[in-house]
Amino acid sequence: MSTTAIPDLFGRVPAALFAPLSGALAPLYWAILARYYQYEFEREPVALVKPAAIELAEQLLQASPAWQGRHEELLSLEEAGAPPEAEHGLEEGAITRTMARRLVSRLEATGWFHFEYRSTLGQVLSFHPWAARVLDTLVRVARDEQPIFQGYAHSIAILLKPDTFASRPGVSLREAHRHTLELVRELKILNRNIHAFTQRLLEEVTTASGVLEEGLDRYRQAVMANYHRLKTVENLYRWRSDILLRLDAIEHDAGSIAAAARWYAEQLALDLAAATRQVEEDLRLMRMRFETLPEITDDIDARNARFSGVALRKLMYLLRQDRRTEGQLQYLVEKLARDEAPELEFDVYRCELLRDGFLYTPPTRRAKAAPQKLPMRRRALSEAQRRQLAERLRSPYARARIEEFVSELLGARQAGTMEELPLRDDEDFVRAIHLVGYGLDGRGRYRFRPAEAPAAHVRGGAYGVPGGRFERSGKKG
């Protein structure tokens, strides 16, 4: 399965599927589809028979402002292919029912749904699979539903946990890959949304109340509600480090790769070699997405800060807009930026107000302070102070300090393992990293021997270091 090939949309859905949603009657068609979707998928399980479906369409027509007073005009837009008896000379109720039938018939003809005959109920409305999925997306867009970012990260971390992944490698990897793409997609959409909010604030909002409504109500709902939690309580970087560690372990687990490839081969109708390549590609793509997440979130942070600054400056400008020079200059700059400045006439007058007795005092230039040398005070240090200062100046991760630590840890033994190292905090973790680095170059009093398994790690809380053993080298310091 190639991820670079353009999918054939109209090989799956009818070419005329979106035609009803692109004309003058699009709001009416959308109202009918949305109502049918609610009855089919969001309410109690009751079959929607054809007479009830047409009656629902008729009710939506009667309640639609677009239908009021425009019966003949809208009927003429739908006359192509209509039955001859439904053309003219009907009462208002019959006209509404006729229009409702036409709208429902066109939606059926363009491939949104069909009426399936059932012996106990008659003709029952049934959405085509593609139409149900498209409608689900359109309904969520119309409702302006915002994604729960921490939900994506939580799901990915749960799916990649060792016990969950071991039981269903293929399913877990496929779902984690899907959630990863959705998380990155929604973060990028959020990035574009912030830019759109900023432009709208600059170009369209003209009142202080409009700034508050846009910045506090709409912006908070569309941007800050979920993103704020992702930056604080549900910090994305905490999930990111755990997920990257799990991806590293999975990539080096041949058994899990093979099990996932067998599931891929069965589910996606691929041969085993192609399925293995797809598994490796999904893992590689997930790793790349999580490694580049900081770039996306940094851009979002920058745009979010810019929106806050724009909102504050716009609000201050609108609240302070008056006949003072500052307010008038801001007004002119804004109008000139939009190329909306009127023709202005400026009158220039000579100032004749500065006479004797005027209370204005011109500013005086203060003398610049001359640089002064700081007196040096020399004080002899005691021996104890010297030792204490020398101890503080010594790097805790210098080679000599690390070798002393290894010597104390080994005692009388010749060798030890990485499991013996304390990994309680950042200081222990950094010391362990230096221990491995110094032990690999072969120039010190000990050597580090990595574990034979390439994916072997020693874990201590949130920290992980390579597995292996360290042993005395016989060199003298």
Kinemage of the C-alpha trace (Angstrom):
@kinemage 1
@onewidth
@group {chain A} dominant
@subgroup {mainchain}
@vectorlist {calphas} color= white
{ca met a 1} P 0.000 0.000 0.000
{ca ser a 2} L 1.686 3.207 -1.175
{ca thr a 3} L 1.226 6.313 0.962
{ca thr a 4} L 2.432 8.573 -1.861
{ca ala a 5} L -0.140 7.532 -4.491
{ca ile a 6} L -3.161 9.827 -4.936
{ca pro a 7} L -6.237 7.889 -3.784
{ca asp a 8} L -9.030 7.528 -6.337
{ca leu a 9} L -11.913 9.349 -4.602
{ca phe a 10} L -14.450 9.041 -7.412
{ca gly a 11} L -13.671 5.393 -7.799
{ca arg a 12} L -15.240 5.050 -4.322
{ca val a 13} L -17.981 7.694 -4.301
{ca pro a 14} L -20.354 8.946 -7.053
{ca ala a 15} L -19.043 11.951 -8.976
{ca ala a 16} L -22.273 13.902 -8.321
{ca leu a 17} L -22.215 13.327 -4.533
{ca phe a 18} L -21.336 16.924 -3.654
{ca ala a 19} L -23.502 18.607 -6.302
{ca pro a 20} L -26.495 19.229 -3.968
{ca leu a 21} L -24.211 21.011 -1.492
{ca ser a 22} L -22.812 23.440 -4.070
{ca gly a 23} L -25.889 25.208 -5.466
{ca ala a 24} L -28.437 27.783 -4.329
{ca leu a 25} L -30.356 25.152 -2.360
{ca ala a 26} L -27.266 23.896 -0.504
{ca pro a 27} L -28.550 25.049 2.949
{ca leu a 28} L -31.788 23.075 2.467
{ca tyr a 29} L -29.971 19.954 1.319
{ca trp a 30} L -27.554 20.226 4.223
{ca ala a 31} L -30.380 20.627 6.746
{ca ile a 32} L -32.028 17.441 5.463
{ca leu a 33} L -28.776 15.427 5.473
{ca ala a 34} L -27.817 16.627 8.958
{ca arg a 35} L -31.263 15.781 10.361
{ca tyr a 36} L -31.215 12.300 8.756
{ca tyr a 37} L -27.692 11.738 10.150
{ca gln a 38} L -28.887 12.624 13.657
{ca tyr a 39} L -31.814 10.224 13.396
{ca glu a 40} L -29.648 7.426 11.993
{ca phe a 41} L -26.517 7.666 14.158
{ca glu a 42} L -27.085 9.929 17.173
{ca arg a 43} L -30.536 9.038 18.503
{ca glu a 44} L -32.259 5.952 19.803
{ca pro a 45} L -32.190 3.098 17.262
{ca val a 46} L -35.436 3.625 15.336
{ca ala a 47} L -35.676 2.968 11.594
{ca leu a 48} L -36.478 6.043 9.472
{ca val a 49} L -39.108 4.925 6.955
{ca lys a 50} L -39.609 6.828 3.703
{ca pro a 51} L -42.881 8.643 4.627
{ca ala a 52} L -41.281 9.858 7.868
{ca ala a 53} L -38.153 10.953 5.985
{ca ile a 54} L -40.226 13.031 3.547
{ca glu a 55} L -42.231 14.496 6.425
{ca leu a 56} L -38.982 15.534 8.151
{ca ala a 57} L -37.822 17.232 4.935
{ca glu a 58} L -41.187 19.028 4.711
{ca gln a 59} L -40.856 20.306 8.295
{ca leu a 60} L -37.351 21.602 7.587
{ca leu a 61} L -38.657 23.382 4.474
{ca gln a 62} L -41.447 25.072 6.402
{ca ala a 63} L -38.993 26.285 9.035
{ca ser a 64} L -36.393 27.495 6.510
{ca pro a 65} L -36.171 31.270 5.885
{ca ala a 66} L -34.935 30.495 2.363
{ca trp a 67} L -38.240 28.747 1.568
{ca gln a 68} L -40.542 31.479 2.853
{ca gly a 69} L -41.938 33.570 -0.032
{ca arg a 70} L -39.758 31.871 -2.657
{ca his a 71} L -41.784 28.749 -3.402
{ca glu a 72} L -42.053 29.157 -7.162
{ca glu a 73} L -38.470 30.365 -7.545
{ca leu a 74} L -36.999 27.423 -5.634
{ca leu a 75} L -39.317 24.941 -7.310
{ca ser a 76} L -38.069 26.129 -10.697
{ca leu a 77} L -34.496 25.320 -9.648
{ca glu a 78} L -35.510 21.692 -9.093
{ca glu a 79} L -37.878 21.155 -12.012
{ca ala a 80} L -35.433 19.121 -14.118
{ca gly a 81} L -36.614 15.544 -13.991
{ca ala a 82} L -39.628 16.312 -11.770
{ca pro a 83} L -42.925 14.470 -12.408
{ca pro a 84} L -45.344 16.506 -14.602
{ca glu a 85} L -48.133 16.585 -12.002
{ca ala a 86} L -45.890 18.429 -9.540
{ca glu a 87} L -45.269 21.487 -11.704
{ca his a 88} L -47.932 24.153 -11.159
{ca gly a 89} L -51.298 24.963 -9.650
{ca leu a 90} L -50.820 23.327 -6.268
{ca glu a 91} L -51.794 24.624 -2.848
{ca glu a 92} L -49.052 25.794 -0.512
{ca gly a 93} L -49.031 22.572 1.559
{ca ala a 94} L -48.893 20.452 -1.588
{ca ile a 95} L -46.102 22.641 -3.005
{ca thr a 96} L -44.037 22.144 0.157
{ca arg a 97} L -44.549 18.370 0.049
{ca thr a 98} L -43.677 18.311 -3.661
{ca met a 99} L -40.477 20.264 -2.998
{ca ala a 100} L -39.594 17.960 -0.095
{ca arg a 101} L -40.006 14.899 -2.333
{ca arg a 102} L -37.782 16.460 -4.977
{ca leu a 103} L -35.038 17.301 -2.488
{ca val a 104} L -35.083 13.798 -1.010
{ca ser a 105} L -35.142 12.222 -4.491
{ca arg a 106} L -32.131 14.246 -5.614
{ca leu a 107} L -30.114 13.336 -2.508
{ca glu a 108} L -30.948 9.691 -3.155
{ca ala a 109} L -30.014 9.976 -6.851
{ca thr a 110} L -26.647 11.623 -6.144
{ca gly a 111} L -25.601 8.782 -3.823
{ca trp a 112} L -26.084 9.997 -0.259
{ca phe a 113} L -28.527 7.289 0.772
{ca his a 114} L -31.028 4.801 -0.576
{ca phe a 115} L -34.294 3.337 0.644
{ca glu a 116} L -33.953 -0.342 1.473
{ca tyr a 117} L -37.110 -2.472 1.496
{ca arg a 118} L -37.768 -4.491 4.655
{ca ser a 119} L -40.723 -6.813 4.904
{ca thr a 120} L -41.778 -5.637 8.373
{ca leu a 121} L -41.309 -1.888 7.881
{ca gly a 122} L -41.413 -1.041 4.202
{ca gln a 123} L -38.841 1.318 2.661
{ca val a 124} L -36.224 2.338 5.250
{ca leu a 125} L -33.556 5.045 4.776
{ca ser a 126} L -30.003 3.676 4.736
{ca phe a 127} L -26.842 5.732 4.247
{ca his a 128} L -24.146 4.484 1.904
{ca pro a 129} L -20.853 3.782 3.761
{ca trp a 130} L -18.964 6.631 2.094
{ca ala a 131} L -21.808 9.068 2.731
{ca ala a 132} L -21.951 8.208 6.447
{ca arg a 133} L -18.209 8.878 6.844
{ca val a 134} L -18.343 12.128 4.852
{ca leu a 135} L -21.377 13.295 6.847
{ca asp a 136} L -19.638 12.506 10.132
{ca thr a 137} L -16.796 14.844 9.168
{ca leu a 138} L -19.146 17.571 7.882
{ca val a 139} L -21.266 17.483 11.050
{ca arg a 140} L -18.193 17.833 13.272
{ca val a 141} L -16.946 20.736 11.133
{ca ala a 142} L -20.371 22.425 11.265
{ca arg a 143} L -20.416 22.082 15.055
{ca asp a 144} L -16.857 23.430 15.266
{ca glu a 145} L -15.874 20.471 17.423
{ca gln a 146} L -12.316 20.815 18.668
{ca pro a 147} L -10.026 17.770 19.058
{ca ile a 148} L -8.806 16.636 22.462
{ca phe a 149} L -5.047 16.704 21.924
{ca gln a 150} L -4.189 14.925 25.160
{ca gly a 151} L -6.568 12.141 24.100
{ca tyr a 152} L -4.427 11.418 21.040
{ca ala a 153} L -1.188 11.354 23.047
{ca his a 154} L -2.755 9.212 25.781
{ca ser a 155} L -4.104 6.699 23.234
{ca ile a 156} L -0.749 6.391 21.449
{ca ala a 157} L 1.126 5.825 24.724
{ca ile a 158} L -1.400 3.186 25.872
{ca leu a 159} L -1.291 1.347 22.521
{ca leu a 160} L 2.523 1.175 22.616
{ca lys a 161} L 2.793 -0.025 26.232
{ca pro a 162} L 4.648 -3.361 26.358
{ca asp a 163} L 1.725 -5.453 27.649
{ca thr a 164} L -0.819 -3.921 25.237
{ca phe a 165} L 1.509 -4.076 22.238
{ca ala a 166} L 2.642 -7.639 22.924
{ca ser a 167} L -0.927 -8.985 22.770
{ca arg a 168} L -1.900 -7.245 19.500
{ca pro a 169} L 1.206 -5.856 17.719
{ca gly a 170} L -0.452 -5.211 14.363
{ca val a 171} L -3.613 -3.579 15.681
{ca ser a 172} L -1.709 -1.488 18.231
{ca leu a 173} L 0.826 -0.218 15.698
{ca arg a 174} L -1.791 0.593 13.067
{ca glu a 175} L -3.990 2.499 15.525
{ca ala a 176} L -1.002 4.299 17.081
{ca his a 177} L 0.114 5.329 13.583
{ca arg a 178} L -3.376 6.658 12.783
{ca his a 179} L -3.583 8.618 16.045
{ca thr a 180} L -0.110 10.069 15.384
{ca leu a 181} L -1.141 11.394 11.977
{ca glu a 182} L -4.353 12.816 13.447
{ca leu a 183} L -2.481 14.502 16.302
{ca val a 184} L -0.008 16.189 13.939
{ca arg a 185} L -2.800 17.146 11.539
{ca glu a 186} L -4.860 18.792 14.300
{ca leu a 187} L -1.814 20.641 15.664
{ca lys a 188} L -1.158 22.042 12.181
{ca ile a 189} L -4.837 23.009 11.845
{ca leu a 190} L -4.578 24.745 15.224
{ca asn a 191} L -1.542 26.635 13.915
{ca arg a 192} L -3.527 27.846 10.880
{ca asn a 193} L -6.503 28.698 13.093
{ca ile a 194} L -4.420 31.017 15.258
{ca his a 195} L -3.169 32.798 12.133
{ca ala a 196} L -6.752 33.136 10.851
{ca phe a 197} L -7.936 34.529 14.201
{ca thr a 198} L -5.096 37.079 14.163
{ca gln a 199} L -5.902 38.233 10.614
{ca arg a 200} L -9.605 38.499 11.422
{ca leu a 201} L -8.781 40.551 14.500
{ca leu a 202} L -6.637 42.903 12.425
{ca glu a 203} L -8.911 43.256 9.408
{ca glu a 204} L -12.511 42.764 10.529
{ca val a 205} L -12.977 43.612 14.216
{ca thr a 206} L -13.749 47.308 14.682
{ca thr a 207} L -15.070 47.555 18.259
{ca ala a 208} L -13.688 46.851 21.728
{ca ser a 209} L -16.569 44.450 22.422
{ca gly a 210} L -15.712 42.635 19.187
{ca val a 211} L -12.094 42.201 20.341
{ca leu a 212} L -13.267 40.764 23.661
{ca glu a 213} L -15.749 38.423 21.980
{ca glu a 214} L -13.173 37.233 19.455
{ca gly a 215} L -10.327 36.895 21.968
{ca leu a 216} L -12.129 35.586 25.043
{ca asp a 217} L -15.011 33.575 23.625
{ca arg a 218} L -14.226 32.243 20.158
{ca tyr a 219} L -10.452 32.031 20.527
{ca arg a 220} L -10.644 30.336 23.914
{ca gln a 221} L -13.066 27.723 22.602
{ca ala a 222} L -11.219 27.037 19.350
{ca val a 223} L -7.618 27.243 20.591
{ca met a 224} L -6.872 27.545 24.274
{ca ala a 225} L -9.209 24.999 25.884
{ca asn a 226} L -7.312 21.887 24.753
{ca tyr a 227} L -3.940 23.381 23.892
{ca his a 228} L -3.553 24.925 27.351
{ca arg a 229} L -3.965 21.494 28.965
{ca leu a 230} L -1.488 20.001 26.499
{ca lys a 231} L 1.117 22.564 27.586
{ca thr a 232} L 0.481 22.226 31.344
{ca val a 233} L -1.366 19.306 32.955
{ca glu a 234} L -1.118 16.908 30.001
{ca asn a 235} L 2.327 18.010 28.865
{ca leu a 236} L 3.034 16.681 25.374
{ca tyr a 237} L 6.764 16.351 25.977
{ca arg a 238} L 6.184 13.903 28.830
{ca trp a 239} L 4.246 11.644 26.462
{ca arg a 240} L 6.766 12.261 23.665
{ca ser a 241} L 9.799 10.897 25.512
{ca asp a 242} L 7.971 7.725 26.590
{ca ile a 243} L 6.615 7.143 23.074
{ca leu a 244} L 10.039 7.577 21.455
{ca leu a 245} L 11.562 5.093 23.909
{ca arg a 246} L 8.861 2.556 23.076
{ca leu a 247} L 9.356 3.058 19.326
{ca asp a 248} L 13.078 2.438 19.789
{ca ala a 249} L 12.368 -0.812 21.638
{ca ile a 250} L 9.816 -1.998 19.036
{ca glu a 251} L 12.192 -1.278 16.131
{ca his a 252} L 14.739 -3.639 17.694
{ca asp a 253} L 12.191 -6.352 18.557
{ca ala a 254} L 12.207 -8.750 15.605
{ca gly a 255} L 9.386 -10.857 17.071
{ca ser a 256} L 7.006 -7.911 17.377
{ca ile a 257} L 7.871 -6.711 13.868
{ca ala a 258} L 7.143 -10.164 12.442
{ca ala a 259} L 3.822 -10.468 14.324
{ca ala a 260} L 2.735 -6.989 13.201
{ca ala a 261} L 3.714 -7.792 9.600
{ca arg a 262} L 1.533 -10.930 9.612
{ca trp a 263} L -1.451 -8.875 10.767
{ca tyr a 264} L -0.731 -6.180 8.154
{ca ala a 265} L -0.500 -8.832 5.426
{ca glu a 266} L -3.884 -10.269 6.358
{ca gln a 267} L -5.637 -6.955 6.966
{ca leu a 268} L -4.266 -5.005 3.975
{ca ala a 269} L -4.038 -7.905 1.500
{ca leu a 270} L -0.243 -7.660 1.132
{ca asp a 271} L 2.454 -10.284 0.810
{ca leu a 272} L 4.655 -10.734 3.879
{ca ala a 273} L 7.621 -8.794 2.455
{ca ala a 274} L 5.455 -5.786 1.542
{ca ala a 275} L 3.711 -5.960 4.922
{ca thr a 276} L 7.082 -5.917 6.714
{ca arg a 277} L 8.126 -2.851 4.729
{ca gln a 278} L 4.839 -1.157 5.630
{ca val a 279} L 5.369 -1.891 9.341
{ca glu a 280} L 8.886 -0.421 9.175
{ca glu a 281} L 7.575 2.611 7.266
{ca asp a 282} L 4.846 3.249 9.856
{ca leu a 283} L 7.391 3.058 12.675
{ca arg a 284} L 9.773 5.393 10.828
{ca leu a 285} L 7.004 7.901 10.122
{ca met a 286} L 5.816 7.884 13.736
{ca arg a 287} L 9.357 8.519 14.959
{ca met a 288} L 9.821 11.409 12.503
{ca arg a 289} L 6.502 12.978 13.520
{ca phe a 290} L 7.301 12.904 17.225
{ca glu a 291} L 10.874 14.123 16.683
{ca thr a 292} L 9.606 17.194 14.779
{ca leu a 293} L 6.755 18.001 17.188
{ca pro a 294} L 8.812 20.693 18.993
{ca glu a 295} L 9.014 22.706 15.756
{ca ile a 296} L 5.206 22.703 15.406
{ca thr a 297} L 4.534 23.547 19.045
{ca asp a 298} L 7.156 26.332 19.025
{ca asp a 299} L 5.439 27.881 15.998
{ca ile a 300} L 2.061 27.601 17.743
{ca asp a 301} L 3.479 29.283 20.855
{ca ala a 302} L 4.871 32.146 18.767
{ca arg a 303} L 1.578 32.677 16.947
{ca asn a 304} L -0.379 32.445 20.170
{ca ala a 305} L 1.832 35.145 21.716
{ca arg a 306} L 1.358 37.290 18.617
{ca phe a 307} L -2.425 36.946 18.824
{ca ser a 308} L -2.380 38.009 22.481
{ca gly a 309} L -0.235 41.048 21.632
{ca val a 310} L -2.440 42.038 18.691
{ca ala a 311} L -5.603 41.686 20.783
{ca leu a 312} L -4.170 43.813 23.596
{ca arg a 313} L -2.923 46.584 21.284
{ca lys a 314} L -6.172 46.621 19.308
{ca leu a 315} L -8.224 46.815 22.497
{ca met a 316} L -6.096 49.621 23.916
{ca tyr a 317} L -6.359 51.517 20.635
{ca leu a 318} L -10.143 51.181 20.442
{ca leu a 319} L -10.663 52.124 24.086
{ca arg a 320} L -8.363 55.159 23.854
{ca gln a 321} L -9.450 56.312 20.400
{ca asp a 322} L -10.279 60.030 20.698
{ca arg a 323} L -9.381 63.413 19.264
{ca arg a 324} L -5.932 63.476 20.797
{ca thr a 325} L -2.912 63.421 18.513
{ca glu a 326} L -2.001 59.835 19.460
{ca gly a 327} L -5.486 58.546 18.679
{ca gln a 328} L -5.641 60.419 15.377
{ca leu a 329} L -2.232 59.117 14.290
{ca gln a 330} L -3.260 55.522 15.067
{ca tyr a 331} L -6.456 56.075 13.095
{ca leu a 332} L -4.513 57.379 10.090
{ca val a 333} L -2.006 54.513 10.180
{ca glu a 334} L -4.782 51.928 10.259
{ca lys a 335} L -6.654 53.570 7.375
{ca leu a 336} L -3.493 53.966 5.299
{ca ala a 337} L -2.607 50.288 5.852
{ca arg a 338} L -5.979 49.310 4.377
{ca asp a 339} L -5.770 51.912 1.598
{ca glu a 340} L -8.946 53.510 2.958
{ca ala a 341} L -7.564 56.913 3.971
{ca pro a 342} L -9.787 59.855 2.953
{ca glu a 343} L -8.518 63.004 1.285
{ca leu a 344} L -7.073 65.089 4.130
{ca glu a 345} L -6.284 68.795 4.281
{ca phe a 346} L -3.658 69.911 6.773
{ca asp a 347} L -3.385 73.495 8.037
{ca val a 348} L -0.026 74.523 9.489
{ca tyr a 349} L 0.173 77.431 11.937
{ca arg a 350} L 3.150 79.169 13.483
{ca cys a 351} L 3.317 78.718 17.252
{ca glu a 352} L 3.106 82.090 18.961
{ca leu a 353} L 2.296 80.952 22.492
{ca leu a 354} L 5.785 80.774 23.974
{ca arg a 355} L 6.100 84.243 25.533
{ca asp a 356} L 7.580 85.636 28.719
{ca gly a 357} L 6.088 84.037 31.796
{ca phe a 358} L 5.311 80.757 30.009
{ca leu a 359} L 5.565 77.952 32.539
{ca tyr a 360} L 7.205 75.459 30.184
{ca thr a 361} L 10.696 74.501 31.349
{ca pro a 362} L 12.943 73.006 28.674
{ca pro a 363} L 14.761 69.820 29.650
{ca thr a 364} L 18.371 70.137 30.731
{ca arg a 365} L 21.075 67.687 29.773
{ca arg a 366} L 22.592 65.994 32.765
{ca ala a 367} L 26.300 65.547 33.003
{ca lys a 368} L 27.380 62.086 31.983
{ca ala a 369} L 28.767 60.081 34.877
{ca ala a 370} L 32.449 59.290 34.557
{ca pro a 371} L 33.507 55.650 34.976
{ca gln a 372} L 35.114 54.823 38.308
{ca lys a 373} L 37.436 51.987 39.091
{ca leu a 374} L 36.228 49.544 41.687
{ca pro a 375} L 38.649 49.184 44.583
{ca met a 376} L 40.070 45.693 44.858
{ca arg a 377} L 39.943 44.214 48.345
{ca arg a 378} L 42.385 41.414 48.911
{ca arg a 379} L 41.656 38.999 51.713
{ca ala a 380} L 43.607 35.877 52.539
{ca leu a 381} L 41.623 32.638 52.503
{ca ser a 382} L 41.998 30.028 55.185
{ca glu a 383} L 43.029 26.513 54.235
{ca ala a 384} L 39.511 25.201 54.913
{ca gln a 385} L 38.040 27.868 52.664
{ca arg a 386} L 40.515 27.031 49.929
{ca arg a 387} L 39.615 23.343 50.093
{ca gln a 388} L 35.890 24.158 50.059
{ca leu a 389} L 36.282 26.506 47.062
{ca ala a 390} L 38.440 23.998 45.171
{ca glu a 391} L 35.852 21.295 45.777
{ca arg a 392} L 33.078 23.522 44.413
{ca leu a 393} L 35.129 24.450 41.337
{ca arg a 394} L 35.882 20.837 40.438
{ca ser a 395} L 33.468 19.460 37.872
{ca pro a 396} L 31.435 16.581 39.333
{ca tyr a 397} L 31.662 14.866 35.938
{ca ala a 398} L 35.393 15.173 35.286
{ca arg a 399} L 37.173 11.947 34.432
{ca ala a 400} L 38.980 11.805 37.781
{ca arg a 401} L 35.717 12.244 39.724
{ca ile a 402} L 33.968 9.549 37.686
{ca glu a 403} L 36.898 7.151 38.164
{ca glu a 404} L 36.765 7.778 41.933
{ca phe a 405} L 33.047 7.017 41.867
{ca val a 406} L 33.618 3.737 39.967
{ca ser a 407} L 36.404 2.729 42.334
{ca glu a 408} L 34.190 3.350 45.388
{ca leu a 409} L 31.307 1.470 43.768
{ca leu a 410} L 33.424 -1.592 42.943
{ca gly a 411} L 35.307 -1.738 46.230
{ca ala a 412} L 37.402 -4.880 46.162
{ca arg a 413} L 35.616 -6.314 43.100
{ca gln a 414} L 37.038 -6.338 39.600
{ca ala a 415} L 33.776 -5.606 37.710
{ca gly a 416} L 30.179 -4.440 38.148
{ca thr a 417} L 27.013 -3.973 36.092
{ca met a 418} L 25.020 -0.907 35.076
{ca glu a 419} L 22.108 -2.120 37.222
{ca glu a 420} L 24.162 -1.113 40.292
{ca leu a 421} L 24.195 2.578 39.324
{ca pro a 422} L 21.754 4.829 41.172
{ca leu a 423} L 19.280 6.577 38.789
{ca arg a 424} L 17.283 8.713 41.186
{ca asp a 425} L 17.615 12.172 39.624
{ca asp a 426} L 19.182 14.196 36.817
{ca glu a 427} L 22.601 14.241 38.527
{ca asp a 428} L 22.737 10.435 38.671
{ca phe a 429} L 21.616 10.221 35.041
{ca val a 430} L 24.285 12.653 33.752
{ca arg a 431} L 26.953 10.878 35.803
{ca ala a 432} L 25.926 7.527 34.276
{ca ile a 433} L 26.226 8.994 30.778
{ca his a 434} L 29.751 10.234 31.508
{ca leu a 435} L 30.628 6.866 33.038
{ca val a 436} L 29.677 5.119 29.779
{ca gly a 437} L 31.521 7.700 27.630
{ca tyr a 438} L 34.761 7.561 29.604
{ca gly a 439} L 34.601 3.773 29.763
{ca leu a 440} L 34.354 3.423 25.974
{ca asp a 441} L 37.473 5.418 25.015
{ca gly a 442} L 39.847 3.017 26.839
{ca arg a 443} L 42.008 5.770 28.355
{ca gly a 444} L 40.931 5.517 31.982
{ca arg a 445} L 41.215 3.156 34.932
{ca tyr a 446} L 38.097 1.223 33.918
{ca arg a 447} L 36.359 0.050 30.753
{ca phe a 448} L 32.692 -0.203 29.801
{ca arg a 449} L 31.475 -3.331 27.989
{ca pro a 450} L 28.031 -2.780 26.327
{ca ala a 451} L 25.437 -5.538 26.572
{ca glu a 452} L 25.287 -7.912 23.614
{ca ala a 453} L 21.578 -7.188 22.956
{ca pro a 454} L 21.499 -3.829 21.094
{ca ala a 455} L 18.181 -2.775 22.675
{ca ala a 456} L 19.181 -3.589 26.272
{ca his a 457} L 18.549 -0.676 28.581
{ca val a 458} L 18.702 -0.189 32.331
{ca arg a 459} L 15.732 1.743 33.660
{ca gly a 460} L 15.461 3.772 36.830
{ca gly a 461} L 12.218 5.719 37.132
{ca ala a 462} L 12.038 8.067 34.141
{ca tyr a 463} L 15.713 7.514 33.230
{ca gly a 464} L 17.288 4.927 30.969
{ca val a 465} L 20.947 4.117 30.197
{ca pro a 466} L 22.621 1.442 28.035
{ca gly a 467} L 22.974 -1.957 29.605
{ca gly a 468} L 26.374 -3.521 30.138
{ca arg a 469} L 29.206 -3.925 32.654
{ca phe a 470} L 32.234 -1.882 33.706
{ca glu a 471} L 35.522 -3.389 34.885
{ca arg a 472} L 38.926 -2.263 36.063
{ca ser a 473} L 41.443 -1.799 33.239
{ca gly a 474} L 44.639 -2.084 35.303
{ca lys a 475} L 45.793 1.445 34.469
{ca lys a 476} L 46.895 3.686 37.295
{ca gly a 477} L 45.728 7.238 37.542
